[in-house]
């Protein structure tokens, strides 16, 4: 960061009459964290960074090596539009460093940045476009509940969709923060919604996912609601996904996935990228679907893809190639859910795709039938297998995938493994309402 760029951003902070600044970062679970400083400390933050205790952040550092430094990325400067004009608050998203000035190996943003740089060495820019679904539930006595705010369905509008005004407020706030909103609508389930924003380079998009969830939860709370990005909050209805569109651009601005003369107009690069994704998708699943609850969504019958295959026409396939071609050519991984850490998930997807390109992998034949309607024998004959059915199974696949482990690095891999084992042990020993309802009166 040059002295001129620091001077310009300091002038901007003064012009915007900012009084407080939030320095944001994420832990390895993708939870947004922040340190608030008065605006007069902005120069120190931008030049030297702000120290914090990393041992208190999940998966960051042990107590004996706890000192960490936040260094703001000036391109992420935004005013928080829901705060009072009288006490304006801005935010920066930060990179995490050690006191020696070295990027912290456990910083999810750094892990994605490394993969983005690897793609650039190969002549590519990795773009992503996630589609986040979420529920808006009512609050009861100041606490989140599972009570629906509305009974709308897919693409419904007021008065059935009572959250239309809340979605509008969210979109206004996101637009003021620089988002290019493409669409918003009610989703399939009651009180379920989706707001889509324009794709971009993977690092910017991962920042936007974190900002999107932060802003959505804040605006919902101001309206007496709780925005939940939980994968499957209610049994029997659709869960929430984060379908992720991916593409590679060349450094001269072309779409590397498009070839007008190839079958389905998909370039060799696109086919190799798909092959890499499918090869490593079981390990990716640990990152894309990181909670015990994630696997309550990944079951047949609720539009969530569980069968490992690809298609240019079939929405039941795990990897789908949407119809547009030319500059819009992309592949869509349909399994991630919005509880994922976008930095780690995008890094793993990119590493897998680049592995396919480096090793000239070929994907299996396109699965153009409705996979949900195929028998188990038909799927086996077609070589279509399933995603892991639980967090612990997905974790085992991650630990057995050298590429995914290398992408994450030893620090994050070991912490994610520990988190999964503790989480699974806590889950499997818990006694649930389902068990007491089923067994208590019978035994």
C-alpha positions in Angstrom: 0.0 0.0 0.0 1.6 3.3 -1.1 1.6 6.5 0.8 -0.5 8.2 -1.8 -3.2 5.5 -1.5 -3.3 5.9 2.2 -3.5 9.7 1.9 -6.4 9.3 -0.5 -8.4 6.9 1.7 -7.8 9.1 4.8 -9.2 12.1 2.9 -12.2 10.0 1.8 -12.8 9.0 5.5 -12.8 12.6 6.5 -15.0 13.7 3.6 -17.5 11.0 4.5 -17.5 12.3 8.1 -16.8 8.8 9.4 -16.5 8.6 13.2 -15.9 4.8 13.7 -14.3 2.1 11.5 -14.9 -1.6 11.7 -12.0 -3.8 10.8 -13.6 -7.0 9.6 -12.1 -10.5 9.0 -13.4 -14.1 9.2 -12.4 -17.1 11.2 -12.0 -20.5 9.5 -15.7 -21.2 10.0 -16.5 -18.1 7.9 -17.9 -16.2 10.9 -17.5 -12.5 10.5 -15.4 -10.8 13.2 -14.5 -7.2 13.7 -12.6 -4.7 15.8 -14.0 -1.2 16.0 -11.6 1.8 16.1 -12.3 5.6 16.2 -11.6 7.2 12.8 -8.6 9.1 14.2 -6.8 5.7 14.4 -7.4 5.0 10.7 -3.9 6.1 9.7 -2.3 3.7 12.2 -4.5 0.9 11.0 -3.7 1.6 7.3 0.1 1.9 7.8 1.0 -0.4 10.7 -2.1 -2.5 11.2 -4.1 -3.2 14.4 -3.0 -6.0 16.8 -5.5 -8.5 18.3 -5.5 -11.7 20.2 -5.8 -14.5 17.7 -6.1 -17.2 20.4 -9.7 -16.1 21.1 -10.7 -16.7 17.4 -11.8 -20.2 16.4 -9.1 -22.1 14.6 -6.7 -19.2 14.5 -3.7 -19.5 16.9 -2.6 -21.2 20.1 -2.2 -19.1 23.2 1.6 -19.1 22.9 1.5 -17.6 19.4 -1.6 -15.5 19.7 -0.6 -12.0 18.5 -2.0 -11.2 15.1 -2.2 -8.0 13.1 -5.1 -6.8 10.9 -4.2 -4.9 7.8 -7.1 -3.3 5.9 -7.7 -3.8 2.2 -8.4 -0.3 1.1 -10.5 -1.5 -1.9 -13.1 -2.9 0.6 -13.8 0.5 2.2 -17.6 0.9 2.6 -20.0 3.1 4.6 -22.5 1.0 6.6 -25.7 2.6 5.3 -28.0 1.5 8.1 -26.0 3.5 10.7 -27.0 7.0 11.8 -25.7 9.9 9.7 -24.7 11.6 13.0 -22.2 8.8 13.9 -21.2 7.3 10.5 -19.5 4.0 10.5 -17.3 2.5 7.8 -15.7 -0.8 7.4 -12.6 -2.4 5.8 -12.2 -6.1 5.2 -8.7 -7.0 6.5 -6.0 -9.5 5.8 -4.4 -11.2 8.9 -0.7 -11.1 9.4 1.8 -12.3 12.0 3.8 -9.7 14.0 6.7 -10.4 11.6 4.7 -9.1 8.7 4.1 -12.5 7.2 0.5 -13.5 6.0 -1.1 -15.7 8.6 -1.4 -19.3 7.2 -4.8 -19.7 8.9 -6.4 -16.6 7.3 -9.1 -17.9 4.9 -8.7 -14.8 2.7 -5.0 -15.6 2.3 -5.7 -19.2 1.3 -8.1 -18.0 -1.5 -5.6 -15.3 -2.6 -2.9 -18.0 -3.0 -5.1 -20.0 -5.3 -6.2 -17.0 -7.3 -2.5 -16.2 -7.8 -1.9 -19.7 -9.0 -4.6 -19.3 -11.6 -3.1 -16.1 -12.7 0.2 -17.8 -13.3 -1.6 -20.2 -15.6 -3.2 -17.2 -17.4 -6.7 -17.3 -15.8 -8.9 -15.1 -13.7 -11.4 -17.1 -11.6 -14.9 -15.7 -11.4 -17.7 -16.9 -9.1 -21.3 -16.0 -8.8 -23.1 -17.5 -5.8 -26.8 -17.6 -5.3 -27.6 -17.4 -1.6 -30.9 -18.6 -0.2 -32.1 -17.7 3.3 -35.1 -17.7 5.6 -36.7 -14.8 7.4 -38.2 -15.9 10.7 -40.0 -13.9 13.3 -38.4 -13.1 16.6 -40.1 -14.1 19.9 -39.1 -12.3 23.1 -36.0 -11.0 21.3 -34.9 -14.5 20.3 -34.9 -16.2 16.9 -37.8 -18.6 16.3 -38.9 -20.9 13.5 -42.2 -19.0 13.0 -42.7 -18.1 9.4 -42.9 -14.4 8.4 -44.9 -15.3 5.3 -46.5 -18.2 3.5 -45.4 -17.3 0.0 -44.0 -19.6 -2.6 -41.7 -19.5 -5.5 -41.8 -16.0 -7.1 -44.9 -14.9 -5.1 -45.4 -11.3 -4.2 -47.3 -9.2 -1.6 -49.7 -9.8 0.1 -48.6 -13.5 0.1 -44.9 -12.4 0.4 -45.0 -10.2 3.5 -41.2 -9.9 3.5 -41.1 -8.0 0.2 -40.4 -4.7 2.0 -37.6 -6.3 4.0 -36.0 -7.6 0.8 -36.2 -4.1 -0.7 -34.4 -2.6 2.4 -31.7 -5.3 2.1 -31.2 -4.5 -1.6 -31.1 -0.8 -1.0 -28.4 -1.3 1.7 -26.4 -3.7 -0.5 -26.6 -1.3 -3.5 -25.3 1.6 -1.4 -22.4 -0.7 -0.4 -21.5 -1.2 -4.1 -23.4 -4.4 -4.9 -24.8 -4.9 -8.4 -28.0 -6.6 -7.6 -29.4 -8.7 -10.5 -32.6 -10.2 -9.0 -34.5 -10.9 -5.8 -37.5 -13.2 -5.3 -39.4 -15.4 -2.9 -38.0 -19.0 -2.9 -39.9 -22.3 -2.8 -40.4 -22.7 0.9 -42.4 -20.4 3.2 -40.4 -17.4 4.4 -37.5 -18.4 2.1 -35.8 -15.8 -0.1 -33.0 -15.3 -2.6 -31.1 -12.2 -3.7 -28.7 -12.5 -6.5 -25.8 -10.2 -7.1 -23.4 -9.9 -10.1 -20.5 -12.3 -10.4 -16.9 -11.1 -10.0 -13.4 -12.3 -9.3 -13.4 -14.9 -6.6 -11.8 -12.8 -3.8 -14.2 -9.9 -4.3 -17.1 -12.3 -4.4 -16.1 -14.1 -1.3 -15.9 -10.7 0.4 -19.3 -9.9 -0.9 -20.8 -13.2 0.5 -19.6 -12.2 4.0 -20.9 -8.7 3.5 -24.2 -10.0 2.1 -24.9 -12.2 5.2 -23.8 -9.4 7.6 -26.1 -6.8 6.0 -29.0 -9.2 5.6 -28.9 -10.2 9.2 -28.7 -6.6 10.3 -31.5 -5.3 8.2 -33.7 -8.3 9.2 -33.0 -7.5 12.9 -34.1 -3.9 12.4 -37.4 -5.2 11.1 -37.9 -7.6 14.1 -36.9 -10.6 12.1 -34.1 -13.2 12.1 -32.3 -14.0 8.8 -31.1 -17.6 8.9 -28.6 -19.0 6.5 -28.9 -22.4 8.1 -28.9 -25.2 5.5 -32.0 -27.0 6.7 -33.8 -25.2 9.5 -37.2 -27.1 9.2 -37.9 -30.7 8.4 -40.1 -31.5 5.4 -39.5 -28.3 3.3 -36.7 -27.1 1.1 -33.4 -26.2 2.7 -31.2 -23.2 1.6 -28.4 -23.6 -0.9 -25.6 -21.5 -2.3 -25.4 -22.6 -5.9 -22.0 -21.4 -7.1 -21.4 -20.4 -10.8 -17.8 -20.6 -11.8 -15.9 -19.5 -14.9 -12.3 -18.8 -16.0 -11.4 -15.7 -17.9 -8.2 -15.2 -19.8 -6.0 -12.3 -19.0 -7.1 -10.6 -22.2 -10.8 -10.7 -21.2 -12.0 -13.8 -23.0 -14.1 -16.6 -21.5 -11.8 -19.7 -21.3 -14.8 -22.0 -21.1 -16.3 -21.1 -24.4 -15.4 -22.7 -27.7 -18.0 -22.2 -30.5 -16.7 -25.2 -32.4 -16.6 -27.7 -29.6 -19.4 -30.1 -28.5 -22.0 -28.1 -26.4 -19.7 -25.1 -27.2 -17.6 -26.1 -24.1 -13.9 -25.7 -24.5 -11.4 -28.3 -23.5 -10.5 -26.1 -20.6 -14.1 -26.2 -19.4 -14.3 -30.0 -19.7 -11.0 -30.4 -17.8 -12.2 -28.0 -15.1 -15.4 -30.0 -14.7 -13.4 -33.2 -14.4 -11.3 -31.7 -11.7 -14.3 -30.6 -9.7 -15.9 -34.0 -9.9 -12.7 -35.8 -9.0 -12.3 -33.8 -5.8 -15.9 -32.9 -4.9 -16.2 -35.4 -2.0 -13.4 -33.5 -0.3 -14.8 -30.2 -1.3 -18.0 -31.1 0.3 -16.5 -30.8 3.8 -15.9 -27.1 3.0 -19.0 -26.4 1.0 -21.3 -28.1 3.5 -19.5 -27.6 6.8 -22.2 -28.4 9.5 -24.0 -31.5 10.8 -27.2 -29.8 9.6 -25.8 -29.4 6.0 -26.4 -33.1 5.4 -30.1 -32.8 6.3 -30.4 -30.8 3.1 -28.3 -33.1 0.9 -30.9 -35.8 0.5 -33.0 -36.6 -2.6 -36.4 -35.1 -3.0 -35.8 -31.4 -2.1 -33.9 -30.2 -5.2 -30.6 -30.5 -3.5 -28.2 -32.5 -5.8 -26.5 -35.5 -4.2 -25.5 -37.5 -7.3 -22.0 -36.9 -8.7 -22.3 -36.1 -12.3 -22.6 -33.2 -14.8 -24.9 -32.1 -17.5 -25.6 -29.2 -19.8 -29.4 -29.6 -19.5 -30.2 -31.5 -16.3 -30.9 -29.7 -13.0 -30.6 -33.0 -11.0 -26.9 -33.1 -11.8 -24.4 -31.9 -9.2 -22.5 -29.8 -11.8 -24.7 -28.0 -14.3 -23.7 -26.0 -17.4 -26.4 -23.2 -17.7 -27.6 -22.5 -21.2 -25.9 -19.1 -22.0 -22.7 -19.3 -24.0 -20.2 -16.8 -25.2 -19.0 -14.5 -22.4 -21.6 -16.0 -20.1 -20.3 -19.6 -20.3 -20.0 -21.1 -16.8 -20.4 -24.2 -14.7 -22.6 -24.3 -11.7 -21.8 -26.4 -8.6 -25.1 -26.9 -6.9 -24.1 -28.5 -3.6 -22.7 -25.7 -1.5 -24.9 -24.2 1.2 -24.7 -20.7 2.7 -23.1 -21.8 6.0 -19.9 -22.4 4.1 -16.8 -20.3 4.4 -16.7 -18.8 0.9 -13.0 -18.2 0.9 -12.1 -21.8 1.6 -14.9 -23.2 -0.6 -13.9 -21.1 -3.6 -10.2 -21.9 -3.0 -11.0 -25.7 -3.1 -13.2 -25.4 -6.2 -10.5 -23.5 -8.0 -7.7 -25.9 -6.9 -9.8 -28.8 -8.1 -10.5 -27.2 -11.5 -6.9 -26.2 -12.0 -5.9 -29.8 -11.2 -8.2 -31.0 -14.0 -6.5 -28.5 -16.4 -2.9 -29.3 -15.4 -3.5 -33.1 -15.7 -5.8 -32.9 -18.7 -8.5 -34.9 -17.0 -11.6 -35.9 -18.8 -15.1 -35.8 -17.2 -17.4 -38.8 -17.4 -20.2 -38.8 -19.9 -22.9 -36.1 -19.4 -25.8 -37.3 -17.2 -28.8 -36.1 -19.3 -31.5 -38.2 -17.6 -33.4 -37.2 -14.5 -31.0 -38.8 -12.0 -33.6 -38.7 -9.2 -35.8 -41.0 -11.2 -33.1 -43.6 -12.0 -32.8 -46.7 -9.9 -29.8 -47.4 -7.8 -28.7 -50.1 -10.4 -29.1 -47.6 -13.2 -27.0 -45.0 -11.4 -24.3 -47.6 -10.7 -24.2 -48.7 -14.3 -23.8 -45.0 -15.3 -21.0 -44.6 -12.8 -23.0 -42.0 -10.8 -22.1 -42.0 -7.1 -23.3 -39.9 -4.2 -21.9 -37.1 -2.1 -20.9 -37.9 1.5 -24.0 -38.4 3.7 -22.6 -36.8 6.9 -20.1 -34.3 8.1 -17.8 -36.9 9.5 -17.8 -38.8 6.2 -17.1 -35.6 4.2 -14.3 -34.8 6.7 -12.7 -38.2 6.0 -12.8 -37.6 2.3 -11.2 -34.1 2.8 -8.4 -35.6 4.9 -7.8 -38.3 2.3 -7.5 -35.7 -0.6 -3.9 -34.5 -0.8 -4.9 -31.6 -3.1 -7.5 -30.2 -0.8 -5.3 -30.6 2.2 -2.4 -28.9 0.4 -4.7 -26.0 -0.7 -5.8 -25.4 2.9 -2.4 -25.9 4.4 -1.6 -27.9 7.6 -2.9 -25.3 10.0 -6.4 -25.0 8.6 -6.7 -28.7 7.7 -5.8 -29.8 11.3 -8.2 -27.3 12.8 -11.1 -28.2 10.4 -10.5 -31.9 11.2 -10.6 -31.2 14.9 -13.8 -29.1 14.6 -15.5 -31.8 12.6 -14.6 -34.6 15.1 -15.7 -32.5 18.1 -19.0 -31.5 16.3 -19.8 -35.0 15.2 -19.1 -36.5 18.7 -21.4 -33.9 20.2 -24.1 -34.6 17.7 -24.0 -38.4 17.9 -24.1 -38.4 21.7 -27.0 -35.9 21.9 -30.5 -37.3 22.6 -33.0 -35.7 20.2 -36.7 -35.0 20.4 -37.1 -37.5 17.6 -35.7 -40.3 19.8 -37.7 -39.5 22.8 -40.9 -39.2 20.8 -40.3 -42.5 19.1 -38.9 -44.6 21.9 -39.8 -43.2 25.4 -43.3 -44.6 25.6 -42.5 -47.9 23.9 -39.5 -49.1 25.9 
